[in-house]
Amino acid sequence: MTQQYFDQNLKIFALNSNRPLAEKIAKHVGVDLGKLSVNRFSDGEIQINIEESVRGDNVYVIQSTSAPVNDNLMELLIMVDALRRASAKTINVVMPYYGYARKDRKARSREPITAKLVANMLQNSGVDRIIALDLHAAQIQGFFDIPVDHLMGAPLLAEYFINQGVAENAVVISPDHGGVTRARALAEFLKSPIAIIDKRRPRANVAQIMNIIGDVKGKKCIMIDDMIDTAGTISLGSQALIDAGAEEVYASCTHAVLSGPAIERLRNAPLKEVVVTDSIQLPKEKQIDKIKQVSVAPLIGDAIKRINENRPVSPLFKQVFQSAQLEKK
């Protein structure tokens, strides 16, 4: 373990969605993970027991609402209720991946806004603060009436590409118009230009590549998105970039959702590497050679310490993050 953290009233608990990441965060902060048990009743209901006192403590609960999203979300809500009834001083929820974020507005008649619904559920259950990483839409912060610390994955990804020598002669590619701000942030760290893939999506999870805005000929192209789900955009986009004369194509994202045919598409796509973070735990069958994982534990660990000490979080994403480590398989 790293040096023991000075504040004995800071406690970190991990639920079931991504325990390996939680262990790395706790190690970086310098505390042991809190003791709790998460079990199931015979009918499938979730039972949580906190096995140490949290009275008067600042508690941080680490839980991504990734697949199985409903189970992980319910686990989180039950844990928050248990902490509130156990007299925790503050309940801070660390969500490396915020599920249901893609429905952040009504795109058609009679549609729900699930990102706001989840925000209401968390807030009403008694959460005091949210720490999130690369929300699908930044405006989701405004769905909460409690403090939200929104961390960025771009400094971590930039550090990886710089160390691998990819940043030279690179151009950062936004897979659609909505991702330009994210692409520009990475491009500023890499000191590279950006290009945009003009894409139209006829329906959910179906992407069609139209054309490329910007010069990619002879360049190392780095596609960046907040998440890779079915990998349709990434696979079609990488082929379009190669057809336009790109030398190499890399894909990068913060959240590796990788559902449905994603792994097969990534395996067959003309991609040199797919660089992702460990915000979502990848099962063995999804850990193919092309996929390289960078840990967000140092970033989240530093954020937790800064929040606990009432120091600003913004310096963590104003420069290339120096503690990013490529995960060893």
Contacts in CASP RR format, 6 or more apart in sequence:
PFRMAT RR
TARGET T0000
AUTHOR 0000-0000-0000
METHOD contacts of the structure
MODEL  1
MTQQYFDQNLKIFALNSNRPLAEKIAKHVGVDLGKLSVNRFSDGEIQINI
EESVRGDNVYVIQSTSAPVNDNLMELLIMVDALRRASAKTINVVMPYYGY
ARKDRKARSREPITAKLVANMLQNSGVDRIIALDLHAAQIQGFFDIPVDH
LMGAPLLAEYFINQGVAENAVVISPDHGGVTRARALAEFLKSPIAIIDKR
RPRANVAQIMNIIGDVKGKKCIMIDDMIDTAGTISLGSQALIDAGAEEVY
ASCTHAVLSGPAIERLRNAPLKEVVVTDSIQLPKEKQIDKIKQVSVAPLI
GDAIKRINENRPVSPLFKQVFQSAQLEKK
1 27 0 8 1.000
1 30 0 8 1.000
1 32 0 8 1.000
2 27 0 8 1.000
2 28 0 8 1.000
2 30 0 8 1.000
3 30 0 8 1.000
4 30 0 8 1.000
4 31 0 8 1.000
5 29 0 8 1.000
5 30 0 8 1.000
5 31 0 8 1.000
5 305 0 8 1.000
7 58 0 8 1.000
7 308 0 8 1.000
7 309 0 8 1.000
9 56 0 8 1.000
9 57 0 8 1.000
9 58 0 8 1.000
9 89 0 8 1.000
10 29 0 8 1.000
10 31 0 8 1.000
10 57 0 8 1.000
10 58 0 8 1.000
10 60 0 8 1.000
10 304 0 8 1.000
10 308 0 8 1.000
11 31 0 8 1.000
11 34 0 8 1.000
11 52 0 8 1.000
11 54 0 8 1.000
11 57 0 8 1.000
11 58 0 8 1.000
11 59 0 8 1.000
11 60 0 8 1.000
12 22 0 8 1.000
12 25 0 8 1.000
12 26 0 8 1.000
12 29 0 8 1.000
12 31 0 8 1.000
12 33 0 8 1.000
12 34 0 8 1.000
12 59 0 8 1.000
12 60 0 8 1.000
12 61 0 8 1.000
12 62 0 8 1.000
12 304 0 8 1.000
13 22 0 8 1.000
13 33 0 8 1.000
13 34 0 8 1.000
13 36 0 8 1.000
13 50 0 8 1.000
13 59 0 8 1.000
13 60 0 8 1.000
13 61 0 8 1.000
13 62 0 8 1.000
13 79 0 8 1.000
14 22 0 8 1.000
14 23 0 8 1.000
14 26 0 8 1.000
14 33 0 8 1.000
14 34 0 8 1.000
14 61 0 8 1.000
14 62 0 8 1.000
14 63 0 8 1.000
15 38 0 8 1.000
15 61 0 8 1.000
15 62 0 8 1.000
15 63 0 8 1.000
15 72 0 8 1.000
15 75 0 8 1.000
15 76 0 8 1.000
15 79 0 8 1.000
16 38 0 8 1.000
16 71 0 8 1.000
16 72 0 8 1.000
16 75 0 8 1.000
17 63 0 8 1.000
17 64 0 8 1.000
17 65 0 8 1.000
17 66 0 8 1.000
17 72 0 8 1.000
17 75 0 8 1.000
17 281 0 8 1.000
18 62 0 8 1.000
18 63 0 8 1.000
18 64 0 8 1.000
18 66 0 8 1.000
18 96 0 8 1.000
18 278 0 8 1.000
18 279 0 8 1.000
18 280 0 8 1.000
18 281 0 8 1.000
19 281 0 8 1.000
20 278 0 8 1.000
20 281 0 8 1.000
21 62 0 8 1.000
21 64 0 8 1.000
21 96 0 8 1.000
21 278 0 8 1.000
21 279 0 8 1.000
21 281 0 8 1.000
21 295 0 8 1.000
21 296 0 8 1.000
21 297 0 8 1.000
22 33 0 8 1.000
22 62 0 8 1.000
23 33 0 8 1.000
24 295 0 8 1.000
24 297 0 8 1.000
25 62 0 8 1.000
25 94 0 8 1.000
25 297 0 8 1.000
25 300 0 8 1.000
25 301 0 8 1.000
25 304 0 8 1.000
26 32 0 8 1.000
26 33 0 8 1.000
27 297 0 8 1.000
28 297 0 8 1.000
28 298 0 8 1.000
28 300 0 8 1.000
28 301 0 8 1.000
28 302 0 8 1.000
29 301 0 8 1.000
29 304 0 8 1.000
29 305 0 8 1.000
34 52 0 8 1.000
35 50 0 8 1.000
35 51 0 8 1.000
35 52 0 8 1.000
36 48 0 8 1.000
36 49 0 8 1.000
36 50 0 8 1.000
36 51 0 8 1.000
36 52 0 8 1.000
36 79 0 8 1.000
37 47 0 8 1.000
37 48 0 8 1.000
37 49 0 8 1.000
37 51 0 8 1.000
38 46 0 8 1.000
38 47 0 8 1.000
38 48 0 8 1.000
38 75 0 8 1.000
39 46 0 8 1.000
39 47 0 8 1.000
39 48 0 8 1.000
39 49 0 8 1.000
40 46 0 8 1.000
40 47 0 8 1.000
41 47 0 8 1.000
46 71 0 8 1.000
46 74 0 8 1.000
46 75 0 8 1.000
46 78 0 8 1.000
48 75 0 8 1.000
48 78 0 8 1.000
48 79 0 8 1.000
48 82 0 8 1.000
49 82 0 8 1.000
50 82 0 8 1.000
50 83 0 8 1.000
50 86 0 8 1.000
53 86 0 8 1.000
54 83 0 8 1.000
54 86 0 8 1.000
54 87 0 8 1.000
54 88 0 8 1.000
55 86 0 8 1.000
55 87 0 8 1.000
55 88 0 8 1.000
56 87 0 8 1.000
56 88 0 8 1.000
56 89 0 8 1.000
57 88 0 8 1.000
57 89 0 8 1.000
58 88 0 8 1.000
58 89 0 8 1.000
58 90 0 8 1.000
58 92 0 8 1.000
58 308 0 8 1.000
59 83 0 8 1.000
59 88 0 8 1.000
59 89 0 8 1.000
59 90 0 8 1.000
59 91 0 8 1.000
59 92 0 8 1.000
60 92 0 8 1.000
60 93 0 8 1.000
60 94 0 8 1.000
60 131 0 8 1.000
60 304 0 8 1.000
61 76 0 8 1.000
61 79 0 8 1.000
61 80 0 8 1.000
61 83 0 8 1.000
61 91 0 8 1.000
61 92 0 8 1.000
61 93 0 8 1.000
61 94 0 8 1.000
62 94 0 8 1.000
62 96 0 8 1.000
62 300 0 8 1.000
63 72 0 8 1.000
63 75 0 8 1.000
63 76 0 8 1.000
63 79 0 8 1.000
63 93 0 8 1.000
63 94 0 8 1.000
63 95 0 8 1.000
64 72 0 8 1.000
64 95 0 8 1.000
64 96 0 8 1.000
64 97 0 8 1.000
64 99 0 8 1.000
64 279 0 8 1.000
64 280 0 8 1.000
64 281 0 8 1.000
65 72 0 8 1.000
65 73 0 8 1.000
65 76 0 8 1.000
65 95 0 8 1.000
65 97 0 8 1.000
65 98 0 8 1.000
65 99 0 8 1.000
65 100 0 8 1.000
65 118 0 8 1.000
66 72 0 8 1.000
66 97 0 8 1.000
66 99 0 8 1.000
66 255 0 8 1.000
66 257 0 8 1.000
66 280 0 8 1.000
66 281 0 8 1.000
67 257 0 8 1.000
67 259 0 8 1.000
69 99 0 8 1.000
69 100 0 8 1.000
73 99 0 8 1.000
73 100 0 8 1.000
73 118 0 8 1.000
73 121 0 8 1.000
76 93 0 8 1.000
76 122 0 8 1.000
77 121 0 8 1.000
77 122 0 8 1.000
77 125 0 8 1.000
80 91 0 8 1.000
80 93 0 8 1.000
80 122 0 8 1.000
80 125 0 8 1.000
80 126 0 8 1.000
80 127 0 8 1.000
81 125 0 8 1.000
81 126 0 8 1.000
83 91 0 8 1.000
84 91 0 8 1.000
84 125 0 8 1.000
84 126 0 8 1.000
90 128 0 8 1.000
90 129 0 8 1.000
91 126 0 8 1.000
91 127 0 8 1.000
91 128 0 8 1.000
91 129 0 8 1.000
92 127 0 8 1.000
92 128 0 8 1.000
92 129 0 8 1.000
92 130 0 8 1.000
92 131 0 8 1.000
92 304 0 8 1.000
92 307 0 8 1.000
93 122 0 8 1.000
93 127 0 8 1.000
93 129 0 8 1.000
93 130 0 8 1.000
93 131 0 8 1.000
94 131 0 8 1.000
94 300 0 8 1.000
94 304 0 8 1.000
95 130 0 8 1.000
95 131 0 8 1.000
95 132 0 8 1.000
95 133 0 8 1.000
96 132 0 8 1.000
96 133 0 8 1.000
96 255 0 8 1.000
96 277 0 8 1.000
96 279 0 8 1.000
96 280 0 8 1.000
96 296 0 8 1.000
96 300 0 8 1.000
97 133 0 8 1.000
97 227 0 8 1.000
97 255 0 8 1.000
97 257 0 8 1.000
97 279 0 8 1.000
97 280 0 8 1.000
98 115 0 8 1.000
98 118 0 8 1.000
98 132 0 8 1.000
98 135 0 8 1.000
98 136 0 8 1.000
98 140 0 8 1.000
99 118 0 8 1.000
100 114 0 8 1.000
100 115 0 8 1.000
100 117 0 8 1.000
100 118 0 8 1.000
101 115 0 8 1.000
101 135 0 8 1.000
101 136 0 8 1.000
101 137 0 8 1.000
101 140 0 8 1.000
102 115 0 8 1.000
102 136 0 8 1.000
103 111 0 8 1.000
103 112 0 8 1.000
103 113 0 8 1.000
103 114 0 8 1.000
103 115 0 8 1.000
104 113 0 8 1.000
104 115 0 8 1.000
104 116 0 8 1.000
104 136 0 8 1.000
104 137 0 8 1.000
104 139 0 8 1.000
104 140 0 8 1.000
104 143 0 8 1.000
105 113 0 8 1.000
106 113 0 8 1.000
115 136 0 8 1.000
115 137 0 8 1.000
115 140 0 8 1.000
115 143 0 8 1.000
116 143 0 8 1.000
119 140 0 8 1.000
119 143 0 8 1.000
119 144 0 8 1.000
120 143 0 8 1.000
122 130 0 8 1.000
122 144 0 8 1.000
123 144 0 8 1.000
123 145 0 8 1.000
123 146 0 8 1.000
127 146 0 8 1.000
128 146 0 8 1.000
128 147 0 8 1.000
129 146 0 8 1.000
129 147 0 8 1.000
129 148 0 8 1.000
129 149 0 8 1.000
129 307 0 8 1.000
130 144 0 8 1.000
130 146 0 8 1.000
130 147 0 8 1.000
130 148 0 8 1.000
130 149 0 8 1.000
131 148 0 8 1.000
131 149 0 8 1.000
131 151 0 8 1.000
131 300 0 8 1.000
131 303 0 8 1.000
131 304 0 8 1.000
131 307 0 8 1.000
132 140 0 8 1.000
132 141 0 8 1.000
132 148 0 8 1.000
132 149 0 8 1.000
132 150 0 8 1.000
132 151 0 8 1.000
133 150 0 8 1.000
133 151 0 8 1.000
133 152 0 8 1.000
133 153 0 8 1.000
133 254 0 8 1.000
133 255 0 8 1.000
133 277 0 8 1.000
133 279 0 8 1.000
133 296 0 8 1.000
133 299 0 8 1.000
133 300 0 8 1.000
134 151 0 8 1.000
134 152 0 8 1.000
134 153 0 8 1.000
134 182 0 8 1.000
134 226 0 8 1.000
134 254 0 8 1.000
134 255 0 8 1.000
134 279 0 8 1.000
135 141 0 8 1.000
135 150 0 8 1.000
135 226 0 8 1.000
136 226 0 8 1.000
136 227 0 8 1.000
138 150 0 8 1.000
138 181 0 8 1.000
141 148 0 8 1.000
141 150 0 8 1.000
142 148 0 8 1.000
149 303 0 8 1.000
149 307 0 8 1.000
149 313 0 8 1.000
151 296 0 8 1.000
151 299 0 8 1.000
151 300 0 8 1.000
151 303 0 8 1.000
151 313 0 8 1.000
151 316 0 8 1.000
151 317 0 8 1.000
152 185 0 8 1.000
152 317 0 8 1.000
153 254 0 8 1.000
153 277 0 8 1.000
153 296 0 8 1.000
153 299 0 8 1.000
153 317 0 8 1.000
154 182 0 8 1.000
154 185 0 8 1.000
154 186 0 8 1.000
154 189 0 8 1.000
154 224 0 8 1.000
154 317 0 8 1.000
155 189 0 8 1.000
155 299 0 8 1.000
155 316 0 8 1.000
155 317 0 8 1.000
155 319 0 8 1.000
155 320 0 8 1.000
155 321 0 8 1.000
155 324 0 8 1.000
156 277 0 8 1.000
156 294 0 8 1.000
156 296 0 8 1.000
156 299 0 8 1.000
156 321 0 8 1.000
156 324 0 8 1.000
157 186 0 8 1.000
157 224 0 8 1.000
157 252 0 8 1.000
157 254 0 8 1.000
157 275 0 8 1.000
157 277 0 8 1.000
157 294 0 8 1.000
158 167 0 8 1.000
158 186 0 8 1.000
158 189 0 8 1.000
158 190 0 8 1.000
158 320 0 8 1.000
158 321 0 8 1.000
159 294 0 8 1.000
159 320 0 8 1.000
159 321 0 8 1.000
159 322 0 8 1.000
159 324 0 8 1.000
160 275 0 8 1.000
160 292 0 8 1.000
160 294 0 8 1.000
160 324 0 8 1.000
160 326 0 8 1.000
161 167 0 8 1.000
161 170 0 8 1.000
161 190 0 8 1.000
161 222 0 8 1.000
161 250 0 8 1.000
161 252 0 8 1.000
161 275 0 8 1.000
162 189 0 8 1.000
162 190 0 8 1.000
162 320 0 8 1.000
166 220 0 8 1.000
166 222 0 8 1.000
166 248 0 8 1.000
166 250 0 8 1.000
167 190 0 8 1.000
167 191 0 8 1.000
167 192 0 8 1.000
168 220 0 8 1.000
169 218 0 8 1.000
169 219 0 8 1.000
169 220 0 8 1.000
169 247 0 8 1.000
170 190 0 8 1.000
170 192 0 8 1.000
170 219 0 8 1.000
170 220 0 8 1.000
170 221 0 8 1.000
170 222 0 8 1.000
171 192 0 8 1.000
171 193 0 8 1.000
171 194 0 8 1.000
171 195 0 8 1.000
171 214 0 8 1.000
171 215 0 8 1.000
171 216 0 8 1.000
171 219 0 8 1.000
171 220 0 8 1.000
171 221 0 8 1.000
171 222 0 8 1.000
172 183 0 8 1.000
172 184 0 8 1.000
172 186 0 8 1.000
172 187 0 8 1.000
172 190 0 8 1.000
172 192 0 8 1.000
172 193 0 8 1.000
172 194 0 8 1.000
172 195 0 8 1.000
172 222 0 8 1.000
172 224 0 8 1.000
173 183 0 8 1.000
173 194 0 8 1.000
173 195 0 8 1.000
173 196 0 8 1.000
173 197 0 8 1.000
173 216 0 8 1.000
173 221 0 8 1.000
173 222 0 8 1.000
173 223 0 8 1.000
173 224 0 8 1.000
173 241 0 8 1.000
174 180 0 8 1.000
174 182 0 8 1.000
174 183 0 8 1.000
174 194 0 8 1.000
174 195 0 8 1.000
174 196 0 8 1.000
174 197 0 8 1.000
174 224 0 8 1.000
175 197 0 8 1.000
175 199 0 8 1.000
175 223 0 8 1.000
175 224 0 8 1.000
175 225 0 8 1.000
175 233 0 8 1.000
175 234 0 8 1.000
175 237 0 8 1.000
176 196 0 8 1.000
176 197 0 8 1.000
176 198 0 8 1.000
176 199 0 8 1.000
176 233 0 8 1.000
177 196 0 8 1.000
177 198 0 8 1.000
179 224 0 8 1.000
179 225 0 8 1.000
179 226 0 8 1.000
180 194 0 8 1.000
180 196 0 8 1.000
182 224 0 8 1.000
182 225 0 8 1.000
182 226 0 8 1.000
183 194 0 8 1.000
183 196 0 8 1.000
183 224 0 8 1.000
184 194 0 8 1.000
186 222 0 8 1.000
186 224 0 8 1.000
186 252 0 8 1.000
187 193 0 8 1.000
187 194 0 8 1.000
189 319 0 8 1.000
189 320 0 8 1.000
190 222 0 8 1.000
192 222 0 8 1.000
193 214 0 8 1.000
193 215 0 8 1.000
195 212 0 8 1.000
195 213 0 8 1.000
195 214 0 8 1.000
195 215 0 8 1.000
195 216 0 8 1.000
195 221 0 8 1.000
196 212 0 8 1.000
196 213 0 8 1.000
196 214 0 8 1.000
197 209 0 8 1.000
197 210 0 8 1.000
197 211 0 8 1.000
197 212 0 8 1.000
197 213 0 8 1.000
197 223 0 8 1.000
197 233 0 8 1.000
197 237 0 8 1.000
197 240 0 8 1.000
197 241 0 8 1.000
198 210 0 8 1.000
198 211 0 8 1.000
198 212 0 8 1.000
198 213 0 8 1.000
199 207 0 8 1.000
199 208 0 8 1.000
199 209 0 8 1.000
199 210 0 8 1.000
199 233 0 8 1.000
200 208 0 8 1.000
200 210 0 8 1.000
201 207 0 8 1.000
201 208 0 8 1.000
202 208 0 8 1.000
205 229 0 8 1.000
205 230 0 8 1.000
205 232 0 8 1.000
207 232 0 8 1.000
207 233 0 8 1.000
207 236 0 8 1.000
208 236 0 8 1.000
209 236 0 8 1.000
209 237 0 8 1.000
209 239 0 8 1.000
209 240 0 8 1.000
211 240 0 8 1.000
212 240 0 8 1.000
212 241 0 8 1.000
212 244 0 8 1.000
216 241 0 8 1.000
216 244 0 8 1.000
216 245 0 8 1.000
216 246 0 8 1.000
217 244 0 8 1.000
217 245 0 8 1.000
217 246 0 8 1.000
218 245 0 8 1.000
218 246 0 8 1.000
218 247 0 8 1.000
219 246 0 8 1.000
219 247 0 8 1.000
220 246 0 8 1.000
220 247 0 8 1.000
220 248 0 8 1.000
220 249 0 8 1.000
220 250 0 8 1.000
221 238 0 8 1.000
221 241 0 8 1.000
221 246 0 8 1.000
221 247 0 8 1.000
221 248 0 8 1.000
221 249 0 8 1.000
221 250 0 8 1.000
222 250 0 8 1.000
222 251 0 8 1.000
222 252 0 8 1.000
223 234 0 8 1.000
223 237 0 8 1.000
223 238 0 8 1.000
223 241 0 8 1.000
223 249 0 8 1.000
223 250 0 8 1.000
223 251 0 8 1.000
223 252 0 8 1.000
224 251 0 8 1.000
224 252 0 8 1.000
224 253 0 8 1.000
225 233 0 8 1.000
225 234 0 8 1.000
225 251 0 8 1.000
225 252 0 8 1.000
225 253 0 8 1.000
226 253 0 8 1.000
226 254 0 8 1.000
226 255 0 8 1.000
227 253 0 8 1.000
227 254 0 8 1.000
227 255 0 8 1.000
227 256 0 8 1.000
227 257 0 8 1.000
228 234 0 8 1.000
228 251 0 8 1.000
228 253 0 8 1.000
228 255 0 8 1.000
228 256 0 8 1.000
228 257 0 8 1.000
228 258 0 8 1.000
228 262 0 8 1.000
228 266 0 8 1.000
228 274 0 8 1.000
228 276 0 8 1.000
229 257 0 8 1.000
229 258 0 8 1.000
229 259 0 8 1.000
229 262 0 8 1.000
230 259 0 8 1.000
230 260 0 8 1.000
230 261 0 8 1.000
230 262 0 8 1.000
230 265 0 8 1.000
231 258 0 8 1.000
231 261 0 8 1.000
231 262 0 8 1.000
231 263 0 8 1.000
231 265 0 8 1.000
231 266 0 8 1.000
231 269 0 8 1.000
232 262 0 8 1.000
232 265 0 8 1.000
234 251 0 8 1.000
234 265 0 8 1.000
234 266 0 8 1.000
234 269 0 8 1.000
234 271 0 8 1.000
234 274 0 8 1.000
235 265 0 8 1.000
235 266 0 8 1.000
235 268 0 8 1.000
235 269 0 8 1.000
235 271 0 8 1.000
238 249 0 8 1.000
238 251 0 8 1.000
238 269 0 8 1.000
238 270 0 8 1.000
238 271 0 8 1.000
239 269 0 8 1.000
239 270 0 8 1.000
241 249 0 8 1.000
242 249 0 8 1.000
242 270 0 8 1.000
248 272 0 8 1.000
249 270 0 8 1.000
249 271 0 8 1.000
249 272 0 8 1.000
250 271 0 8 1.000
250 272 0 8 1.000
250 273 0 8 1.000
250 274 0 8 1.000
250 275 0 8 1.000
251 266 0 8 1.000
251 269 0 8 1.000
251 271 0 8 1.000
251 273 0 8 1.000
251 274 0 8 1.000
251 275 0 8 1.000
252 274 0 8 1.000
252 275 0 8 1.000
252 276 0 8 1.000
253 274 0 8 1.000
253 275 0 8 1.000
253 276 0 8 1.000
253 277 0 8 1.000
254 276 0 8 1.000
254 277 0 8 1.000
254 279 0 8 1.000
254 296 0 8 1.000
255 276 0 8 1.000
255 277 0 8 1.000
255 279 0 8 1.000
255 280 0 8 1.000
256 276 0 8 1.000
256 277 0 8 1.000
256 279 0 8 1.000
256 280 0 8 1.000
256 282 0 8 1.000
256 286 0 8 1.000
256 291 0 8 1.000
256 293 0 8 1.000
257 280 0 8 1.000
258 266 0 8 1.000
258 282 0 8 1.000
258 286 0 8 1.000
263 285 0 8 1.000
263 286 0 8 1.000
263 288 0 8 1.000
266 274 0 8 1.000
266 288 0 8 1.000
266 290 0 8 1.000
266 291 0 8 1.000
267 288 0 8 1.000
267 290 0 8 1.000
271 290 0 8 1.000
272 290 0 8 1.000
273 290 0 8 1.000
273 291 0 8 1.000
273 292 0 8 1.000
274 290 0 8 1.000
274 291 0 8 1.000
274 292 0 8 1.000
275 292 0 8 1.000
275 294 0 8 1.000
276 282 0 8 1.000
276 291 0 8 1.000
276 292 0 8 1.000
276 293 0 8 1.000
276 294 0 8 1.000
277 293 0 8 1.000
277 294 0 8 1.000
277 295 0 8 1.000
277 296 0 8 1.000
278 293 0 8 1.000
278 294 0 8 1.000
278 295 0 8 1.000
278 296 0 8 1.000
278 297 0 8 1.000
278 327 0 8 1.000
279 296 0 8 1.000
282 291 0 8 1.000
282 293 0 8 1.000
287 329 0 8 1.000
292 326 0 8 1.000
292 327 0 8 1.000
293 326 0 8 1.000
293 327 0 8 1.000
294 324 0 8 1.000
294 325 0 8 1.000
294 326 0 8 1.000
294 327 0 8 1.000
295 324 0 8 1.000
295 325 0 8 1.000
295 327 0 8 1.000
298 321 0 8 1.000
298 323 0 8 1.000
298 324 0 8 1.000
298 325 0 8 1.000
299 316 0 8 1.000
299 321 0 8 1.000
299 323 0 8 1.000
299 324 0 8 1.000
302 316 0 8 1.000
302 323 0 8 1.000
303 313 0 8 1.000
303 316 0 8 1.000
306 312 0 8 1.000
306 313 0 8 1.000
306 316 0 8 1.000
307 313 0 8 1.000
END
